[in-house]
Amino acid sequence: MRKLEKLERISFLEKINHPDSGITISFRNEQGEGIIKQERRGPDEEAIDAFVLTFRFFIQNNEPTSLGNMEKFYLEAPIEPGLQQEFVNLRKEVNEYLDGSINISLNGEALTRRRLMEVFVFGGLSHANEEKRIIYKTMMSSYGAMLFENEALVILRNIHVAIAFIKSLNEKALEHLPGPS
């Protein structure tokens, strides 16, 4: 899994996993005027861009390394059914996580982690989808911009954890594949 190894060399993971990573939103009232201050700590733009450039190979179904395509490979491979089921279960857990709510609405839409991740990746960083790009611009111009961005980064980190686990499954599966005769 060269793509996973590449992800792990990018500073994104070190920075997002740092104890100080996160956001601070503070409100202050000076002379009757409210002041909102937002600060996000963690991965910088370069680390985020580098991570997402490779990360998308695991979520785009036109890539052989996507979780959906890997599941097909697992189910077709001559490996023990227990390993196949482990992969299926892990992918199911990832999908359930992504389909969970982040308890934030935008323009009346209750956002899921999947929706936020897709808007962030395909609308903000790769501009592959015009509809998602418009939503991304709306998010990033709102008072909740830092919150949206931080939540998207946490989602990417959490999906990376599952991808890292898949690496160990792949290593087990390779041991069980029949060798050359």
Residue frames as qw, qx, qy, qz and C-alpha x, y, z in Angstrom:
[[0.000, 0.888, 0.460, 0.000, 0.00, 0.00, 0.00],
 [0.497, 0.132, 0.030, 0.857, 2.32, 2.66, -1.33],
 [0.124, -0.668, -0.258, -0.687, -0.42, 5.29, -1.15],
 [0.659, -0.712, -0.238, -0.040, -0.87, 4.69, 2.58],
 [0.735, -0.244, -0.060, 0.629, 2.89, 4.86, 3.17],
 [0.270, 0.412, 0.162, 0.855, 2.93, 8.17, 1.29],
 [0.385, -0.765, -0.283, -0.432, 0.08, 9.50, 3.47],
 [0.758, -0.589, -0.185, 0.209, 2.02, 8.60, 6.58],
 [0.622, 0.005, 0.011, 0.783, 5.09, 10.57, 5.45],
 [0.032, 0.657, 0.232, 0.717, 3.08, 13.79, 5.06],
 [0.148, 0.109, -0.540, 0.822, 3.21, 16.14, 8.07],
 [0.504, -0.374, -0.275, -0.729, -0.61, 16.34, 8.14],
 [0.773, -0.346, -0.530, -0.052, -0.96, 13.37, 10.52],
 [0.525, -0.083, -0.457, 0.713, 1.66, 14.61, 12.94],
 [0.036, -0.168, 0.087, -0.981, 0.06, 18.05, 13.03],
 [0.590, -0.356, -0.337, -0.641, -3.59, 16.90, 13.30],
 [0.794, -0.314, -0.513, 0.085, -2.66, 14.45, 16.07],
 [0.303, 0.247, -0.429, 0.814, -0.75, 17.08, 18.07],
 [0.224, -0.517, -0.725, 0.396, -2.49, 17.78, 21.41],
 [0.011, -0.467, -0.133, 0.874, -2.78, 21.49, 20.54],
 [0.033, -0.126, -0.684, -0.717, -4.54, 20.84, 17.22],
 [0.004, 0.619, 0.769, -0.162, -8.09, 22.19, 17.10],
 [0.072, 0.617, 0.272, 0.735, -10.00, 25.45, 17.08],
 [0.197, -0.418, -0.519, 0.719, -10.68, 28.25, 19.47],
 [0.021, -0.628, -0.438, -0.643, -13.64, 30.55, 18.99],
 [0.273, -0.384, -0.514, 0.717, -13.93, 33.45, 21.37],
 [0.012, -0.783, -0.450, -0.429, -16.50, 36.19, 21.68],
 [0.369, -0.289, -0.320, 0.823, -15.75, 39.56, 23.18],
 [0.055, 0.874, 0.447, 0.182, -17.78, 42.69, 23.58],
 [0.423, -0.192, -0.073, 0.882, -15.86, 45.96, 23.28],
 [0.119, 0.248, 0.042, -0.960, -17.79, 49.22, 23.56],
 [0.622, 0.357, 0.356, -0.599, -21.06, 47.51, 22.70],
 [0.660, 0.508, -0.413, -0.368, -19.71, 45.75, 19.61],
 [0.918, -0.189, 0.346, -0.033, -19.28, 41.98, 19.52],
 [0.256, 0.692, -0.647, -0.192, -15.98, 40.65, 18.28],
 [0.982, -0.019, 0.168, -0.084, -15.59, 37.06, 17.19],
 [0.053, 0.715, -0.685, -0.128, -12.08, 35.65, 17.06],
 [0.985, 0.081, 0.093, -0.119, -11.42, 32.26, 15.46],
 [0.020, 0.702, -0.705, -0.095, -8.16, 30.35, 15.42],
 [0.991, 0.079, -0.038, -0.105, -7.40, 26.92, 13.98],
 [0.210, -0.693, 0.688, 0.048, -4.26, 25.10, 15.00],
 [0.845, 0.043, 0.533, 0.004, -2.92, 22.01, 13.30],
 [0.647, 0.167, 0.521, 0.531, -2.02, 21.16, 9.71],
 [0.057, 0.575, -0.133, -0.805, -1.20, 24.08, 7.45],
 [0.666, 0.567, -0.003, -0.485, -2.46, 24.50, 3.91],
 [0.360, 0.564, -0.716, -0.199, 0.50, 22.71, 2.33],
 [0.165, -0.154, 0.948, -0.224, 0.13, 19.67, 4.62],
 [0.591, 0.356, 0.514, -0.510, -3.61, 19.52, 3.98],
 [0.602, 0.616, -0.256, -0.439, -3.20, 19.78, 0.20],
 [0.214, 0.461, -0.858, -0.074, -0.50, 17.09, 0.14],
 [0.329, 0.005, 0.879, -0.344, -2.59, 14.74, 2.29],
 [0.628, 0.460, 0.354, -0.519, -5.80, 15.19, 0.29],
 [0.436, 0.592, -0.527, -0.425, -3.98, 14.72, -3.03],
 [0.216, 0.227, -0.949, -0.017, -3.17, 11.14, -2.00],
 [0.330, 0.118, 0.748, -0.564, -6.14, 10.52, 0.33],
 [0.615, 0.365, -0.008, -0.699, -8.63, 10.90, -2.51],
 [0.393, 0.293, -0.828, -0.272, -7.32, 7.65, -4.05],
 [0.023, -0.076, -0.946, 0.316, -9.10, 5.84, -1.21],
 [0.306, 0.450, 0.564, -0.620, -12.47, 7.55, -1.69],
 [0.458, 0.486, -0.295, -0.683, -12.81, 7.95, -5.47],
 [0.826, 0.084, 0.531, -0.173, -14.46, 4.85, -6.91],
 [0.731, 0.666, -0.140, -0.045, -12.65, 5.26, -10.23],
 [0.080, 0.699, -0.690, 0.169, -9.41, 4.32, -8.42],
 [0.761, 0.000, -0.649, -0.025, -8.43, 0.69, -7.79],
 [0.336, 0.069, -0.672, 0.656, -7.35, 1.71, -4.27],
 [0.446, -0.370, 0.016, -0.815, -10.79, 3.04, -3.29],
 [0.365, -0.151, 0.791, -0.467, -12.38, 1.27, -0.35],
 [0.783, 0.303, 0.196, -0.507, -15.27, 0.19, -2.57],
 [0.711, 0.517, -0.456, -0.142, -12.98, -1.38, -5.18],
 [0.062, 0.438, -0.847, 0.294, -10.79, -2.96, -2.52],
 [0.637, -0.029, 0.578, -0.509, -13.88, -4.65, -1.10],
 [0.846, 0.415, -0.105, -0.318, -14.55, -6.20, -4.51],
 [0.450, 0.553, -0.692, 0.110, -10.96, -7.46, -4.65],
 [0.270, -0.316, 0.784, -0.461, -11.26, -8.93, -1.16],
 [0.762, 0.129, 0.409, -0.486, -14.46, -10.75, -1.99],
 [0.821, 0.502, -0.199, -0.186, -13.05, -12.15, -5.24],
 [0.182, 0.652, -0.721, 0.147, -9.61, -13.09, -3.89],
 [0.840, -0.100, -0.532, -0.042, -8.85, -16.68, -2.87],
 [0.096, 0.373, -0.627, 0.677, -8.34, -15.77, 0.79],
 [0.180, -0.287, -0.891, 0.301, -9.96, -17.07, 3.93],
 [0.181, -0.699, -0.549, -0.422, -13.54, -15.88, 4.46],
 [0.486, -0.690, -0.352, 0.404, -12.64, -14.45, 7.88],
 [0.351, -0.269, 0.157, 0.883, -10.30, -11.88, 6.29],
 [0.009, 0.400, 0.575, 0.713, -12.89, -11.06, 3.67],
 [0.355, -0.745, -0.557, -0.098, -15.47, -10.47, 6.39],
 [0.468, -0.532, -0.182, 0.681, -13.04, -8.31, 8.40],
 [0.196, 0.001, 0.319, 0.927, -12.65, -6.02, 5.40],
 [0.195, -0.546, -0.628, -0.519, -16.41, -5.92, 4.74],
 [0.456, -0.712, -0.487, 0.220, -17.06, -5.08, 8.41],
 [0.403, -0.385, -0.020, 0.830, -14.41, -2.36, 8.46],
 [0.060, 0.200, 0.453, 0.867, -15.79, -0.76, 5.31],
 [0.321, -0.659, -0.631, -0.254, -19.28, -0.92, 6.82],
 [0.466, -0.641, -0.332, 0.511, -18.00, 0.87, 9.96],
 [0.278, -0.145, 0.206, 0.927, -16.35, 3.55, 7.82],
 [0.107, -0.408, -0.577, -0.699, -19.59, 4.09, 5.90],
 [0.416, -0.709, -0.569, 0.033, -21.64, 4.27, 9.11],
 [0.431, -0.487, -0.141, 0.747, -19.18, 6.80, 10.52],
 [0.153, 0.014, 0.362, 0.919, -19.31, 8.90, 7.35],
 [0.229, -0.506, -0.631, -0.541, -23.11, 8.78, 7.23],
 [0.387, -0.579, -0.570, 0.435, -23.33, 10.07, 10.81],
 [0.027, 0.935, 0.234, 0.265, -24.43, 13.62, 11.51],
 [0.488, 0.146, -0.302, 0.806, -22.01, 16.34, 12.54],
 [0.205, -0.724, -0.565, 0.340, -24.91, 18.24, 14.15],
 [0.074, -0.459, 0.128, 0.876, -24.39, 21.26, 11.90],
 [0.505, 0.654, 0.562, 0.028, -26.80, 22.51, 9.27],
 [0.175, -0.322, 0.315, 0.875, -25.98, 24.62, 6.26],
 [0.352, 0.102, -0.378, -0.851, -28.76, 26.24, 4.24],
 [0.783, -0.071, 0.127, -0.604, -31.25, 23.89, 5.90],
 [0.838, 0.217, -0.498, -0.046, -29.24, 20.73, 5.11],
 [0.729, -0.598, 0.323, -0.074, -28.23, 18.61, 8.10],
 [0.421, 0.683, -0.595, -0.051, -24.65, 17.74, 7.23],
 [0.978, -0.193, 0.042, 0.067, -23.17, 14.28, 7.51],
 [0.504, -0.608, 0.457, 0.410, -19.46, 13.59, 7.82],
 [0.617, 0.234, 0.611, 0.438, -19.51, 12.20, 4.27],
 [0.283, 0.880, 0.331, 0.190, -21.10, 15.34, 2.87],
 [0.231, -0.938, 0.188, 0.175, -18.60, 17.58, 4.66],
 [0.614, -0.348, 0.566, 0.427, -15.65, 15.43, 3.57],
 [0.561, 0.441, 0.575, 0.401, -16.81, 15.38, -0.06],
 [0.131, 0.972, 0.174, 0.086, -17.46, 19.13, -0.11],
 [0.397, -0.817, 0.326, 0.262, -14.07, 19.79, 1.45],
 [0.593, -0.211, 0.642, 0.438, -12.15, 17.41, -0.85],
 [0.430, 0.366, 0.676, 0.474, -14.05, 17.73, -4.13],
 [0.102, 0.906, 0.366, 0.186, -15.34, 21.26, -3.79],
 [0.294, -0.940, 0.107, 0.135, -12.59, 23.00, -1.90],
 [0.473, -0.605, 0.536, 0.351, -9.30, 21.38, -2.66],
 [0.445, -0.009, 0.750, 0.489, -9.69, 19.69, -6.02],
 [0.355, 0.457, -0.026, -0.815, -12.59, 21.71, -7.52],
 [0.077, -0.005, 0.928, 0.365, -13.80, 18.58, -9.28],
 [0.041, -0.577, -0.809, -0.103, -17.46, 19.34, -8.69],
 [0.017, 0.419, 0.115, 0.901, -19.10, 22.73, -9.25],
 [0.576, -0.628, -0.349, -0.390, -22.03, 22.13, -6.88],
 [0.776, -0.436, -0.282, 0.358, -19.63, 21.14, -4.07],
 [0.452, 0.170, -0.052, 0.874, -17.37, 24.11, -4.86],
 [0.223, -0.594, -0.190, -0.749, -20.28, 26.50, -4.33],
 [0.740, -0.602, -0.282, -0.104, -21.13, 24.85, -1.00],
 [0.742, -0.146, -0.205, 0.622, -17.47, 24.96, 0.03],
 [0.211, 0.376, 0.014, 0.902, -17.28, 28.70, -0.74],
 [0.485, -0.652, -0.236, -0.532, -20.44, 29.24, 1.32],
 [0.826, -0.448, -0.278, 0.202, -18.94, 27.30, 4.24],
 [0.655, -0.040, -0.112, 0.746, -15.62, 29.11, 4.10],
 [0.054, 0.437, 0.071, 0.895, -17.27, 32.54, 3.98],
 [0.579, -0.649, -0.372, -0.326, -19.45, 31.84, 7.02],
 [0.346, -0.739, 0.411, -0.406, -18.77, 32.47, 10.70],
 [0.895, -0.266, 0.339, -0.117, -18.40, 28.70, 11.06],
 [0.641, 0.655, -0.400, -0.029, -15.54, 28.42, 8.54],
 [0.022, 0.560, -0.781, 0.276, -12.98, 27.30, 11.11],
 [0.661, -0.100, 0.614, -0.421, -15.43, 24.82, 12.58],
 [0.869, 0.432, 0.027, -0.240, -16.22, 23.32, 9.16],
 [0.498, 0.665, -0.550, 0.087, -12.54, 23.09, 8.25],
 [0.205, -0.469, 0.783, -0.353, -11.48, 21.55, 11.55],
 [0.789, 0.051, 0.475, -0.386, -14.30, 19.00, 11.44],
 [0.812, 0.538, -0.177, -0.142, -13.31, 18.01, 7.88],
 [0.270, 0.642, -0.689, 0.201, -9.69, 17.55, 8.96],
 [0.477, -0.284, 0.729, -0.401, -10.72, 15.34, 11.88],
 [0.880, 0.283, 0.208, -0.318, -12.84, 13.24, 9.50],
 [0.641, 0.629, -0.440, 0.004, -9.84, 12.77, 7.19],
 [0.050, -0.535, 0.777, -0.327, -7.70, 11.72, 10.14],
 [0.675, -0.089, 0.593, -0.430, -10.31, 9.23, 11.34],
 [0.881, 0.424, -0.009, -0.208, -10.68, 7.66, 7.91],
 [0.371, 0.667, -0.634, 0.125, -6.89, 7.39, 7.73],
 [0.436, -0.374, 0.739, -0.351, -7.03, 5.23, 10.89],
 [0.862, 0.213, 0.370, -0.273, -9.25, 2.76, 9.04],
 [0.688, 0.667, -0.284, -0.039, -7.01, 2.85, 5.97],
 [0.016, 0.636, -0.738, 0.226, -3.99, 2.09, 8.19],
 [0.668, -0.136, 0.658, -0.320, -5.86, -0.91, 9.61],
 [0.853, 0.473, 0.049, -0.215, -6.54, -2.09, 6.06],
 [0.328, 0.707, -0.625, 0.034, -2.78, -2.21, 5.52],
 [0.313, -0.346, 0.846, -0.256, -2.50, -4.89, 8.21],
 [0.794, 0.265, 0.433, -0.335, -5.44, -6.76, 6.66],
 [0.660, 0.679, -0.275, -0.168, -3.71, -6.61, 3.28],
 [0.062, 0.600, -0.789, 0.115, -0.53, -8.05, 4.78],
 [0.567, -0.071, 0.760, -0.309, -2.52, -10.96, 6.28],
 [0.786, 0.493, 0.190, -0.322, -4.36, -11.49, 2.99],
 [0.453, 0.711, -0.524, -0.120, -1.10, -11.60, 1.02],
 [0.227, -0.411, 0.866, -0.171, 0.16, -14.35, 3.32],
 [0.625, 0.168, 0.699, -0.303, -2.91, -16.44, 2.47],
 [0.643, 0.619, -0.162, -0.420, -2.82, -15.98, -1.29],
 [0.945, 0.049, 0.268, 0.182, -1.57, -18.98, -3.19],
 [0.225, -0.705, 0.451, 0.499, 2.03, -18.54, -4.37],
 [0.544, 0.551, -0.483, -0.408, 3.46, -19.37, -7.78],
 [0.975, -0.049, 0.177, -0.122, 3.48, -23.06, -8.61]]
